[in-house]
Amino acid sequence: LMDWQRAERRNQRGSTEQLLFETLRHLGETARGLTGLGVAGRAQPCVVGDAAVLAFTRTDGPRQLMVVANMSDRTASLSLPPAFAGARDLLLVSGDNGDPSRLGPYAVRWLVTP
């Protein structure tokens, strides 16, 4: 059952519930905008050089998407395909100072090709 009293905490600035709610809202808004950016196709798993990183691509549209998520508590080194050189991170919450070859602990990027 839904704990509505706890759910109301999403309106309390700085609460864990508010942070989680805003993060999920941002992910939803970003996902809804992918088609408009020219991203299409089924998600296909891919390897980026570190077993701790979950990664997949969508490559059927005019622009390609790669999602990378570091599932560990350490910084991961990435080997991205050449098509993603200069890709833009749609989430802008990578936590790794923007170095495309590294992904901070538990960080996530949604990379779209130029």
Buried (B, 14 or more C-beta within 10 A) or exposed (E): EEEEEEEEBBEEEEBEBBEEBEEEEBBEEBEEEBEEBBBBEEEEEBEBEBEBBBBBBBBEBEBBBBBBBBEEEEBBEBEBBEBBEEBBBBBEEBBBEEEBEBBBBEBBBBBBBE
